[in-house]
Amino acid sequence: MKYASKGNKRKKVSLFFFDVADVLVSSIVIVAIVFTFLFRVITVDGPSMTPNYVDGGKVLVSSWTTSPKLGDVVIITDVLEAGPIIKRVIATEGQTVDFDTVTKSVVVDGVQIDDSQFGVESGITEVIWQNYEMLNFPQVVPKGYVFVLGDNRIFSKDSRFAEIGMIDKRKILGKALVNIYPFKTFGAAK
């Protein structure tokens, strides 16, 4: 009788560890699928999106996005060799983008963009990148493209420059959903 009870205990312990391993493996597979196809965590590189997104900050990005619209913060791939960039959509296909040199503001379809809605001070569109070729403005955004700018426009390489230009929507990895880190900026993406 003692053999039977030891055998049952071993069987129960084995089944318990098998169940735990099954749950762990299933959980890892589900998390891997979710963070590969639905969501990603991206690290911000550089000061171009300050104050909303800081260098080294972590952002949760949704890979399932509808067509980008004004104000969306998107992650763009295959534009610079350095890796993905994070920028704000300022205009979409068919819209005309221009800059008012007096107020130093962005104008889309003849209307000045109120940058304060994005938590950014209006009137900061100066450029310090003297070694890069700028596009001539006004520009009409082609079908299937968007025009993006960094929130910190003085230090942002963005659609104003020929090197980046208009962004093909197919190069948009996803839309920023949540600022994760640093913790003082934790919250919904602005």
Buried (B, 14 or more C-beta within 10 A) or exposed (E): EEEEEEEEEEEEEEEEEEEEEEEEEEEEEEEEEEEEEEBBEBEBBBBBBBEBBBEEBBBBBBBEBEEBEBEBBBBBEEBEEEEBBBBBBBBBBEBBBBBEEEEEBBBBEEEBBEBEEBEBEBBBBEBEBEEEEEBEEEBBBEEEBBBBBBBBBBBBBBBBBEBBBBBBBEBBBBBBBBBBBEEEBEEEBB
